[in-house]
Amino acid sequence: MPTESHTKAAEHHENAAKSHRTAATHHSKGEHAKGQEESTKAQSHSKTARDHSETAHNKSQSHK
C-alpha cells in the first residue's frame, strides 16, 4: 500500500531532521564527536527515507 511507504518515508525524514538539529547543537557547543555521531544517524535516516520515498512513488505510479 503506498500510504504505508509514504508514512515510513515521512518518519525517517523527521528522524533525519531531528538528528541534523541535534548534530548542529553539539557542533555549536564544540562537542564534535557527538555531533559526528548524530550526523551519521541523520545520514542513515536520510538514506532510508529516500528508499521509502522511491517505493511509495513507484507504488503510486502503478495505481494510476
All heavy atoms as TSV, in Angstrom:
chain	resi	resn	atom	element	x	y	z
A	1	MET	N	N	0.843	-1.174	0.000
A	1	MET	CA	C	0.000	0.000	0.000
A	1	MET	C	C	0.897	1.249	0.000
A	1	MET	O	O	1.797	1.365	0.822
A	1	MET	CB	C	-0.902	-0.027	1.225
A	1	MET	CG	C	-1.735	1.227	1.404
A	1	MET	SD	S	-2.825	1.144	2.834
A	1	MET	CE	C	-4.062	0.030	2.198
A	2	PRO	N	N	0.676	2.176	-0.895
A	2	PRO	CA	C	1.521	3.373	-0.977
A	2	PRO	C	C	1.497	4.222	0.294
A	2	PRO	O	O	2.491	4.824	0.649
A	2	PRO	CB	C	0.943	4.160	-2.151
A	2	PRO	CG	C	0.099	3.214	-2.913
A	2	PRO	CD	C	-0.314	2.138	-1.957
A	3	THR	N	N	0.359	4.263	0.971
A	3	THR	CA	C	0.246	5.103	2.168
A	3	THR	C	C	1.265	4.690	3.219
A	3	THR	O	O	1.895	5.533	3.854
A	3	THR	CB	C	-1.176	5.030	2.747
A	3	THR	OG1	O	-2.103	5.413	1.736
A	3	THR	CG2	C	-1.331	5.920	3.955
A	4	GLU	N	N	1.452	3.398	3.411
A	4	GLU	CA	C	2.411	2.906	4.397
A	4	GLU	C	C	3.831	3.339	4.038
A	4	GLU	O	O	4.590	3.772	4.907
A	4	GLU	CB	C	2.346	1.383	4.505
A	4	GLU	CG	C	3.282	0.823	5.555
A	4	GLU	CD	C	3.189	-0.681	5.665
A	4	GLU	OE1	O	2.120	-1.253	5.402
A	4	GLU	OE2	O	4.219	-1.283	6.015
A	5	SER	N	N	4.179	3.258	2.775
A	5	SER	CA	C	5.506	3.678	2.338
A	5	SER	C	C	5.707	5.178	2.538
A	5	SER	O	O	6.784	5.615	2.963
A	5	SER	CB	C	5.737	3.315	0.867
A	5	SER	OG	O	5.721	1.923	0.695
A	6	HIS	N	N	4.683	5.956	2.238
A	6	HIS	CA	C	4.760	7.407	2.446
A	6	HIS	C	C	4.937	7.714	3.941
A	6	HIS	O	O	5.736	8.587	4.313
A	6	HIS	CB	C	3.506	8.117	1.938
A	6	HIS	CG	C	3.433	8.216	0.462
A	6	HIS	ND1	N	4.289	8.988	-0.281
A	6	HIS	CD2	C	2.587	7.629	-0.424
A	6	HIS	CE1	C	3.969	8.885	-1.556
A	6	HIS	NE2	N	2.949	8.066	-1.673
A	7	THR	N	N	4.205	7.004	4.778
A	7	THR	CA	C	4.296	7.211	6.224
A	7	THR	C	C	5.684	6.864	6.729
A	7	THR	O	O	6.276	7.619	7.513
A	7	THR	CB	C	3.230	6.367	6.954
A	7	THR	OG1	O	1.934	6.758	6.483
A	7	THR	CG2	C	3.309	6.557	8.458
A	8	LYS	N	N	6.223	5.740	6.285
A	8	LYS	CA	C	7.577	5.339	6.691
A	8	LYS	C	C	8.602	6.361	6.218
A	8	LYS	O	O	9.532	6.712	6.945
A	8	LYS	CB	C	7.924	3.949	6.147
A	8	LYS	CG	C	7.198	2.829	6.832
A	8	LYS	CD	C	7.730	2.660	8.234
A	8	LYS	CE	C	7.110	1.447	8.887
A	8	LYS	NZ	N	7.509	1.308	10.285
A	9	ALA	N	N	8.449	6.840	4.998
A	9	ALA	CA	C	9.371	7.851	4.478
A	9	ALA	C	C	9.311	9.112	5.336
A	9	ALA	O	O	10.350	9.669	5.709
A	9	ALA	CB	C	9.031	8.178	3.024
A	10	ALA	N	N	8.112	9.538	5.675
A	10	ALA	CA	C	7.948	10.744	6.494
A	10	ALA	C	C	8.589	10.567	7.866
A	10	ALA	O	O	9.262	11.479	8.368
A	10	ALA	CB	C	6.468	11.076	6.651
A	11	GLU	N	N	8.408	9.400	8.468
A	11	GLU	CA	C	9.006	9.142	9.777
A	11	GLU	C	C	10.531	9.243	9.712
A	11	GLU	O	O	11.161	9.834	10.589
A	11	GLU	CB	C	8.599	7.758	10.285
A	11	GLU	CG	C	7.142	7.668	10.697
A	11	GLU	CD	C	6.687	6.249	10.969
A	11	GLU	OE1	O	7.492	5.292	10.855
A	11	GLU	OE2	O	5.503	6.090	11.306
A	12	HIS	N	N	11.112	8.680	8.674
A	12	HIS	CA	C	12.568	8.719	8.548
A	12	HIS	C	C	13.059	10.130	8.214
A	12	HIS	O	O	14.125	10.550	8.693
A	12	HIS	CB	C	13.069	7.694	7.529
A	12	HIS	CG	C	13.051	6.300	8.075
A	12	HIS	ND1	N	13.992	5.848	8.969
A	12	HIS	CD2	C	12.193	5.281	7.879
A	12	HIS	CE1	C	13.719	4.596	9.288
A	12	HIS	NE2	N	12.621	4.232	8.645
A	13	HIS	N	N	12.301	10.878	7.426
A	13	HIS	CA	C	12.660	12.279	7.162
A	13	HIS	C	C	12.642	13.075	8.468
A	13	HIS	O	O	13.542	13.889	8.716
A	13	HIS	CB	C	11.702	12.919	6.148
A	13	HIS	CG	C	11.988	12.554	4.734
A	13	HIS	ND1	N	13.144	12.901	4.087
A	13	HIS	CD2	C	11.248	11.871	3.828
A	13	HIS	CE1	C	13.108	12.450	2.845
A	13	HIS	NE2	N	11.965	11.812	2.664
A	14	GLU	N	N	11.630	12.843	9.297
A	14	GLU	CA	C	11.536	13.528	10.587
A	14	GLU	C	C	12.701	13.160	11.499
A	14	GLU	O	O	13.298	14.022	12.150
A	14	GLU	CB	C	10.205	13.208	11.269
A	14	GLU	CG	C	9.016	13.847	10.578
A	14	GLU	CD	C	7.677	13.295	11.032
A	14	GLU	OE1	O	7.646	12.376	11.878
A	14	GLU	OE2	O	6.657	13.786	10.514
A	15	ASN	N	N	13.044	11.870	11.537
A	15	ASN	CA	C	14.169	11.428	12.359
A	15	ASN	C	C	15.490	12.015	11.857
A	15	ASN	O	O	16.352	12.384	12.657
A	15	ASN	CB	C	14.253	9.899	12.404
A	15	ASN	CG	C	13.147	9.284	13.234
A	15	ASN	OD1	O	12.599	9.914	14.129
A	15	ASN	ND2	N	12.805	8.044	12.946
A	16	ALA	N	N	15.635	12.102	10.549
A	16	ALA	CA	C	16.840	12.705	9.983
A	16	ALA	C	C	16.934	14.170	10.386
A	16	ALA	O	O	18.004	14.653	10.787
A	16	ALA	CB	C	16.853	12.562	8.462
A	17	ALA	N	N	15.823	14.877	10.301
A	17	ALA	CA	C	15.815	16.302	10.678
A	17	ALA	C	C	16.177	16.476	12.150
A	17	ALA	O	O	16.970	17.369	12.503
A	17	ALA	CB	C	14.448	16.913	10.385
A	18	LYS	N	N	15.628	15.626	13.013
A	18	LYS	CA	C	15.957	15.703	14.441
A	18	LYS	C	C	17.448	15.457	14.664
A	18	LYS	O	O	18.092	16.164	15.451
A	18	LYS	CB	C	15.138	14.671	15.232
A	18	LYS	CG	C	13.677	15.013	15.352
A	18	LYS	CD	C	12.918	13.909	16.068
A	18	LYS	CE	C	11.427	14.156	16.036
A	18	LYS	NZ	N	10.680	13.040	16.648
A	19	SER	N	N	17.991	14.464	13.985
A	19	SER	CA	C	19.418	14.166	14.133
A	19	SER	C	C	20.276	15.309	13.608
A	19	SER	O	O	21.311	15.639	14.194
A	19	SER	CB	C	19.779	12.856	13.419
A	19	SER	OG	O	19.191	11.761	14.089
A	20	HIS	N	N	19.863	15.928	12.514
A	20	HIS	CA	C	20.598	17.085	11.984
A	20	HIS	C	C	20.605	18.230	12.995
A	20	HIS	O	O	21.639	18.866	13.232
A	20	HIS	CB	C	19.996	17.572	10.664
A	20	HIS	CG	C	20.410	16.786	9.473
A	20	HIS	ND1	N	21.704	16.706	9.040
A	20	HIS	CD2	C	19.685	16.045	8.605
A	20	HIS	CE1	C	21.759	15.951	7.966
A	20	HIS	NE2	N	20.543	15.532	7.676
A	21	ARG	N	N	19.434	18.498	13.593
A	21	ARG	CA	C	19.362	19.575	14.587
A	21	ARG	C	C	20.223	19.264	15.808
A	21	ARG	O	O	20.935	20.137	16.328
A	21	ARG	CB	C	17.909	19.829	15.002
A	21	ARG	CG	C	17.095	20.560	13.946
A	21	ARG	CD	C	15.729	20.988	14.475
A	21	ARG	NE	N	14.863	19.864	14.752
A	21	ARG	CZ	C	14.053	19.299	13.851
A	21	ARG	NH1	N	14.013	19.756	12.615
A	21	ARG	NH2	N	13.286	18.286	14.196
A	22	THR	N	N	20.179	18.007	16.255
A	22	THR	CA	C	20.995	17.609	17.401
A	22	THR	C	C	22.474	17.720	17.068
A	22	THR	O	O	23.268	18.195	17.885
A	22	THR	CB	C	20.640	16.166	17.836
A	22	THR	OG1	O	19.244	16.112	18.159
A	22	THR	CG2	C	21.449	15.732	19.037
A	23	ALA	N	N	22.850	17.303	15.879
A	23	ALA	CA	C	24.253	17.417	15.454
A	23	ALA	C	C	24.690	18.871	15.448
A	23	ALA	O	O	25.790	19.203	15.924
A	23	ALA	CB	C	24.437	16.799	14.069
A	24	ALA	N	N	23.850	19.748	14.933
A	24	ALA	CA	C	24.183	21.173	14.891
A	24	ALA	C	C	24.383	21.730	16.298
A	24	ALA	O	O	25.319	22.504	16.540
A	24	ALA	CB	C	23.085	21.949	14.167
A	25	THR	N	N	23.534	21.306	17.224
A	25	THR	CA	C	23.663	21.759	18.609
A	25	THR	C	C	24.991	21.298	19.202
A	25	THR	O	O	25.709	22.084	19.832
A	25	THR	CB	C	22.487	21.230	19.461
A	25	THR	OG1	O	21.264	21.744	18.909
A	25	THR	CG2	C	22.610	21.638	20.913
A	26	HIS	N	N	25.323	20.034	19.005
A	26	HIS	CA	C	26.588	19.508	19.526
A	26	HIS	C	C	27.785	20.234	18.915
A	26	HIS	O	O	28.716	20.612	19.623
A	26	HIS	CB	C	26.708	18.001	19.286
A	26	HIS	CG	C	25.854	17.165	20.183
A	26	HIS	ND1	N	25.920	17.211	21.559
A	26	HIS	CD2	C	24.887	16.249	19.903
A	26	HIS	CE1	C	25.060	16.364	22.086
A	26	HIS	NE2	N	24.400	15.769	21.095
A	27	HIS	N	N	27.744	20.433	17.613
A	27	HIS	CA	C	28.854	21.119	16.951
A	27	HIS	C	C	29.005	22.543	17.469
A	27	HIS	O	O	30.130	23.015	17.678
A	27	HIS	CB	C	28.690	21.108	15.428
A	27	HIS	CG	C	29.055	19.798	14.801
A	27	HIS	ND1	N	30.327	19.284	14.811
A	27	HIS	CD2	C	28.301	18.884	14.141
A	27	HIS	CE1	C	30.348	18.123	14.187
A	27	HIS	NE2	N	29.126	17.850	13.772
A	28	SER	N	N	27.893	23.228	17.694
A	28	SER	CA	C	27.979	24.612	18.175
A	28	SER	C	C	28.546	24.691	19.585
A	28	SER	O	O	29.098	25.710	19.976
A	28	SER	CB	C	26.609	25.286	18.118
A	28	SER	OG	O	25.743	24.749	19.092
A	29	LYS	N	N	28.422	23.604	20.342
A	29	LYS	CA	C	28.976	23.547	21.701
A	29	LYS	C	C	30.412	23.024	21.709
A	29	LYS	O	O	31.004	22.866	22.769
A	29	LYS	CB	C	28.106	22.638	22.579
A	29	LYS	CG	C	26.728	23.166	22.855
A	29	LYS	CD	C	25.944	22.174	23.694
A	29	LYS	CE	C	24.534	22.653	23.986
A	29	LYS	NZ	N	23.791	21.650	24.784
A	30	GLY	N	N	30.941	22.706	20.526
A	30	GLY	CA	C	32.297	22.163	20.443
A	30	GLY	C	C	32.363	20.674	20.720
A	30	GLY	O	O	33.454	20.114	20.864
A	31	GLU	N	N	31.220	20.021	20.779
A	31	GLU	CA	C	31.151	18.575	21.032
A	31	GLU	C	C	31.136	17.845	19.695
A	31	GLU	O	O	30.132	17.273	19.275
A	31	GLU	CB	C	29.899	18.259	21.855
A	31	GLU	CG	C	29.846	18.955	23.189
A	31	GLU	CD	C	28.503	18.849	23.888
A	31	GLU	OE1	O	27.499	18.473	23.240
A	31	GLU	OE2	O	28.449	19.155	25.090
A	32	HIS	N	N	32.289	17.881	19.036
A	32	HIS	CA	C	32.348	17.408	17.655
A	32	HIS	C	C	32.169	15.894	17.511
A	32	HIS	O	O	31.587	15.439	16.522
A	32	HIS	CB	C	33.634	17.890	17.000
A	32	HIS	CG	C	33.718	19.380	16.978
A	32	HIS	ND1	N	32.846	20.159	16.243
A	32	HIS	CD2	C	34.528	20.244	17.644
A	32	HIS	CE1	C	33.125	21.439	16.435
A	32	HIS	NE2	N	34.143	21.518	17.285
A	33	ALA	N	N	32.628	15.115	18.464
A	33	ALA	CA	C	32.440	13.660	18.380
A	33	ALA	C	C	30.949	13.311	18.442
A	33	ALA	O	O	30.459	12.496	17.659
A	33	ALA	CB	C	33.197	12.954	19.493
A	34	LYS	N	N	30.238	13.950	19.366
A	34	LYS	CA	C	28.788	13.719	19.467
A	34	LYS	C	C	28.077	14.240	18.225
A	34	LYS	O	O	27.130	13.626	17.738
A	34	LYS	CB	C	28.224	14.395	20.716
A	34	LYS	CG	C	28.633	13.734	22.009
A	34	LYS	CD	C	28.018	14.443	23.194
A	34	LYS	CE	C	28.438	13.812	24.500
A	34	LYS	NZ	N	27.854	14.503	25.659
A	35	GLY	N	N	28.535	15.373	17.725
A	35	GLY	CA	C	27.949	15.930	16.504
A	35	GLY	C	C	28.135	15.007	15.320
A	35	GLY	O	O	27.223	14.814	14.516
A	36	GLN	N	N	29.320	14.422	15.210
A	36	GLN	CA	C	29.605	13.489	14.117
A	36	GLN	C	C	28.723	12.250	14.226
A	36	GLN	O	O	28.202	11.754	13.225
A	36	GLN	CB	C	31.082	13.080	14.125
A	36	GLN	CG	C	31.469	12.142	13.007
A	36	GLN	CD	C	31.279	12.753	11.631
A	36	GLN	OE1	O	31.492	13.943	11.439
A	36	GLN	NE2	N	30.886	11.952	10.677
A	37	GLU	N	N	28.529	11.770	15.446
A	37	GLU	CA	C	27.665	10.602	15.669
A	37	GLU	C	C	26.238	10.897	15.208
A	37	GLU	O	O	25.610	10.074	14.534
A	37	GLU	CB	C	27.679	10.241	17.151
A	37	GLU	CG	C	26.876	9.007	17.501
A	37	GLU	CD	C	26.931	8.682	18.986
A	37	GLU	OE1	O	27.974	8.901	19.620
A	37	GLU	OE2	O	25.897	8.206	19.496
A	38	GLU	N	N	25.730	12.064	15.555
A	38	GLU	CA	C	24.371	12.440	15.141
A	38	GLU	C	C	24.296	12.661	13.634
A	38	GLU	O	O	23.290	12.342	13.007
A	38	GLU	CB	C	23.902	13.685	15.886
A	38	GLU	CG	C	23.551	13.428	17.333
A	38	GLU	CD	C	22.401	12.457	17.527
A	38	GLU	OE1	O	21.432	12.475	16.751
A	38	GLU	OE2	O	22.472	11.667	18.487
A	39	SER	N	N	25.350	13.188	13.049
A	39	SER	CA	C	25.381	13.379	11.593
A	39	SER	C	C	25.304	12.031	10.874
A	39	SER	O	O	24.630	11.901	9.851
A	39	SER	CB	C	26.659	14.105	11.175
A	39	SER	OG	O	26.658	15.427	11.646
A	40	THR	N	N	25.985	11.049	11.435
A	40	THR	CA	C	25.945	9.698	10.857
A	40	THR	C	C	24.535	9.124	10.952
A	40	THR	O	O	24.035	8.515	9.997
A	40	THR	CB	C	26.964	8.788	11.570
A	40	THR	OG1	O	28.277	9.346	11.401
A	40	THR	CG2	C	26.939	7.376	11.012
A	41	LYS	N	N	23.874	9.324	12.095
A	41	LYS	CA	C	22.483	8.872	12.250
A	41	LYS	C	C	21.588	9.569	11.232
A	41	LYS	O	O	20.724	8.941	10.613
A	41	LYS	CB	C	21.967	9.173	13.657
A	41	LYS	CG	C	22.508	8.287	14.735
A	41	LYS	CD	C	21.866	8.683	16.062
A	41	LYS	CE	C	22.514	8.005	17.238
A	41	LYS	NZ	N	21.918	8.440	18.511
A	42	ALA	N	N	21.784	10.872	11.074
A	42	ALA	CA	C	20.974	11.641	10.131
A	42	ALA	C	C	21.139	11.111	8.722
A	42	ALA	O	O	20.158	10.971	7.974
A	42	ALA	CB	C	21.358	13.122	10.190
A	43	GLN	N	N	22.365	10.813	8.346
A	43	GLN	CA	C	22.626	10.288	7.010
A	43	GLN	C	C	21.930	8.946	6.801
A	43	GLN	O	O	21.330	8.704	5.746
A	43	GLN	CB	C	24.126	10.148	6.778
A	43	GLN	CG	C	24.474	9.741	5.367
A	43	GLN	CD	C	25.970	9.671	5.159
A	43	GLN	OE1	O	26.736	9.463	6.092
A	43	GLN	NE2	N	26.397	9.831	3.929
A	44	SER	N	N	21.976	8.099	7.798
A	44	SER	CA	C	21.316	6.799	7.709
A	44	SER	C	C	19.807	6.960	7.546
A	44	SER	O	O	19.187	6.305	6.694
A	44	SER	CB	C	21.629	5.975	8.958
A	44	SER	OG	O	20.937	4.749	8.932
A	45	HIS	N	N	19.211	7.823	8.365
A	45	HIS	CA	C	17.770	8.070	8.248
A	45	HIS	C	C	17.426	8.656	6.876
A	45	HIS	O	O	16.406	8.303	6.284
A	45	HIS	CB	C	17.285	9.014	9.344
A	45	HIS	CG	C	17.153	8.370	10.681
A	45	HIS	ND1	N	16.309	7.310	10.938
A	45	HIS	CD2	C	17.771	8.638	11.859
A	45	HIS	CE1	C	16.402	6.959	12.198
A	45	HIS	NE2	N	17.290	7.745	12.787
A	46	SER	N	N	18.274	9.537	6.375
A	46	SER	CA	C	18.021	10.149	5.066
A	46	SER	C	C	18.027	9.100	3.957
A	46	SER	O	O	17.172	9.125	3.063
A	46	SER	CB	C	19.062	11.224	4.768
A	46	SER	OG	O	18.903	12.316	5.631
A	47	LYS	N	N	18.986	8.192	4.018
A	47	LYS	CA	C	19.061	7.132	3.004
A	47	LYS	C	C	17.827	6.233	3.075
A	47	LYS	O	O	17.254	5.874	2.045
A	47	LYS	CB	C	20.333	6.314	3.185
A	47	LYS	CG	C	21.579	7.046	2.766
A	47	LYS	CD	C	22.811	6.185	2.978
A	47	LYS	CE	C	24.068	6.941	2.585
A	47	LYS	NZ	N	25.282	6.134	2.819
A	48	THR	N	N	17.427	5.873	4.287
A	48	THR	CA	C	16.249	5.021	4.451
A	48	THR	C	C	14.996	5.752	3.985
A	48	THR	O	O	14.130	5.164	3.320
A	48	THR	CB	C	16.103	4.577	5.918
A	48	THR	OG1	O	17.311	3.910	6.316
A	48	THR	CG2	C	14.936	3.628	6.098
A	49	ALA	N	N	14.900	7.035	4.307
A	49	ALA	CA	C	13.755	7.834	3.862
A	49	ALA	C	C	13.684	7.871	2.342
A	49	ALA	O	O	12.603	7.746	1.760
A	49	ALA	CB	C	13.856	9.251	4.417
A	50	ARG	N	N	14.828	8.030	1.707
A	50	ARG	CA	C	14.850	8.059	0.242
A	50	ARG	C	C	14.348	6.730	-0.326
A	50	ARG	O	O	13.561	6.714	-1.286
A	50	ARG	CB	C	16.249	8.356	-0.277
A	50	ARG	CG	C	16.281	8.401	-1.783
A	50	ARG	CD	C	17.616	8.775	-2.328
A	50	ARG	NE	N	17.502	8.826	-3.782
A	50	ARG	CZ	C	18.514	8.881	-4.588
A	50	ARG	NH1	N	19.731	8.912	-4.114
A	50	ARG	NH2	N	18.337	8.908	-5.882
A	51	ASP	N	N	14.800	5.620	0.248
A	51	ASP	CA	C	14.346	4.307	-0.224
A	51	ASP	C	C	12.829	4.175	-0.101
A	51	ASP	O	O	12.165	3.724	-1.030
A	51	ASP	CB	C	15.036	3.187	0.563
A	51	ASP	CG	C	16.515	3.087	0.289
A	51	ASP	OD1	O	16.994	3.637	-0.737
A	51	ASP	OD2	O	17.226	2.447	1.100
A	52	HIS	N	N	12.291	4.587	1.044
A	52	HIS	CA	C	10.841	4.510	1.243
A	52	HIS	C	C	10.107	5.469	0.299
A	52	HIS	O	O	9.033	5.140	-0.205
A	52	HIS	CB	C	10.471	4.796	2.692
A	52	HIS	CG	C	10.728	3.662	3.622
A	52	HIS	ND1	N	9.997	2.495	3.603
A	52	HIS	CD2	C	11.653	3.496	4.593
A	52	HIS	CE1	C	10.448	1.673	4.523
A	52	HIS	NE2	N	11.462	2.258	5.144
A	53	SER	N	N	10.688	6.627	0.058
A	53	SER	CA	C	10.075	7.586	-0.867
A	53	SER	C	C	10.007	7.020	-2.279
A	53	SER	O	O	8.990	7.158	-2.965
A	53	SER	CB	C	10.866	8.896	-0.885
A	53	SER	OG	O	10.749	9.559	0.335
A	54	GLU	N	N	11.089	6.393	-2.698
A	54	GLU	CA	C	11.103	5.786	-4.038
A	54	GLU	C	C	10.078	4.668	-4.138
A	54	GLU	O	O	9.363	4.557	-5.137
A	54	GLU	CB	C	12.496	5.277	-4.368
A	54	GLU	CG	C	13.485	6.385	-4.655
A	54	GLU	CD	C	14.889	5.890	-4.942
A	54	GLU	OE1	O	15.127	4.657	-4.926
A	54	GLU	OE2	O	15.759	6.728	-5.173
A	55	THR	N	N	9.988	3.846	-3.095
A	55	THR	CA	C	9.000	2.765	-3.086
A	55	THR	C	C	7.592	3.337	-3.160
A	55	THR	O	O	6.760	2.858	-3.938
A	55	THR	CB	C	9.162	1.909	-1.810
A	55	THR	OG1	O	10.469	1.320	-1.807
A	55	THR	CG2	C	8.113	0.821	-1.741
A	56	ALA	N	N	7.327	4.350	-2.348
A	56	ALA	CA	C	5.993	4.976	-2.351
A	56	ALA	C	C	5.674	5.567	-3.715
A	56	ALA	O	O	4.557	5.407	-4.219
A	56	ALA	CB	C	5.920	6.043	-1.267
A	57	HIS	N	N	6.640	6.241	-4.289
A	57	HIS	CA	C	6.430	6.854	-5.606
A	57	HIS	C	C	6.107	5.778	-6.653
A	57	HIS	O	O	5.169	5.922	-7.439
A	57	HIS	CB	C	7.666	7.641	-6.008
A	57	HIS	CG	C	7.572	8.208	-7.391
A	57	HIS	ND1	N	6.771	9.296	-7.701
A	57	HIS	CD2	C	8.159	7.832	-8.560
A	57	HIS	CE1	C	6.884	9.552	-8.997
A	57	HIS	NE2	N	7.726	8.687	-9.519
A	58	ASN	N	N	6.903	4.717	-6.647
A	58	ASN	CA	C	6.682	3.636	-7.616
A	58	ASN	C	C	5.318	2.971	-7.438
A	58	ASN	O	O	4.637	2.668	-8.414
A	58	ASN	CB	C	7.804	2.608	-7.535
A	58	ASN	CG	C	9.120	3.151	-8.044
A	58	ASN	OD1	O	9.169	4.086	-8.833
A	58	ASN	ND2	N	10.211	2.577	-7.567
A	59	LYS	N	N	4.920	2.766	-6.181
A	59	LYS	CA	C	3.604	2.168	-5.937
A	59	LYS	C	C	2.494	3.122	-6.362
A	59	LYS	O	O	1.484	2.687	-6.896
A	59	LYS	CB	C	3.465	1.816	-4.464
A	59	LYS	CG	C	4.259	0.598	-4.063
A	59	LYS	CD	C	4.054	0.250	-2.599
A	59	LYS	CE	C	4.831	-0.995	-2.230
A	59	LYS	NZ	N	4.653	-1.339	-0.800
A	60	SER	N	N	2.687	4.408	-6.126
A	60	SER	CA	C	1.673	5.392	-6.536
A	60	SER	C	C	1.533	5.418	-8.040
A	60	SER	O	O	0.428	5.533	-8.579
A	60	SER	CB	C	2.064	6.798	-6.033
A	60	SER	OG	O	1.982	6.856	-4.635
A	61	GLN	N	N	2.645	5.332	-8.749
A	61	GLN	CA	C	2.624	5.337	-10.216
A	61	GLN	C	C	1.922	4.093	-10.757
A	61	GLN	O	O	1.224	4.177	-11.775
A	61	GLN	CB	C	4.049	5.400	-10.768
A	61	GLN	CG	C	4.757	6.703	-10.509
A	61	GLN	CD	C	4.066	7.870	-11.192
A	61	GLN	OE1	O	3.703	7.805	-12.340
A	61	GLN	NE2	N	3.885	8.939	-10.433
A	62	SER	N	N	2.077	2.972	-10.075
A	62	SER	CA	C	1.454	1.736	-10.570
A	62	SER	C	C	-0.053	1.718	-10.342
A	62	SER	O	O	-0.748	0.913	-10.957
A	62	SER	CB	C	2.097	0.519	-9.907
A	62	SER	OG	O	1.774	0.450	-8.540
A	63	HIS	N	N	-0.567	2.601	-9.493
A	63	HIS	CA	C	-2.006	2.650	-9.227
A	63	HIS	C	C	-2.748	3.651	-10.107
A	63	HIS	O	O	-3.932	3.872	-9.919
A	63	HIS	CB	C	-2.260	2.961	-7.754
A	63	HIS	CG	C	-1.960	1.807	-6.869
A	63	HIS	ND1	N	-0.828	1.750	-6.085
A	63	HIS	CD2	C	-2.636	0.654	-6.641
A	63	HIS	CE1	C	-0.826	0.610	-5.423
A	63	HIS	NE2	N	-1.908	-0.075	-5.740
A	64	LYS	N	N	-2.053	4.272	-11.041
A	64	LYS	CA	C	-2.713	5.251	-11.920
A	64	LYS	C	C	-3.506	4.580	-12.988
A	64	LYS	O	O	-3.287	3.530	-13.437
A	64	LYS	CB	C	-1.668	6.175	-12.569
A	64	LYS	CG	C	-1.149	7.179	-11.585
A	64	LYS	CD	C	-0.244	8.163	-12.293
A	64	LYS	CE	C	0.143	9.266	-11.355
A	64	LYS	NZ	N	0.969	10.264	-12.001
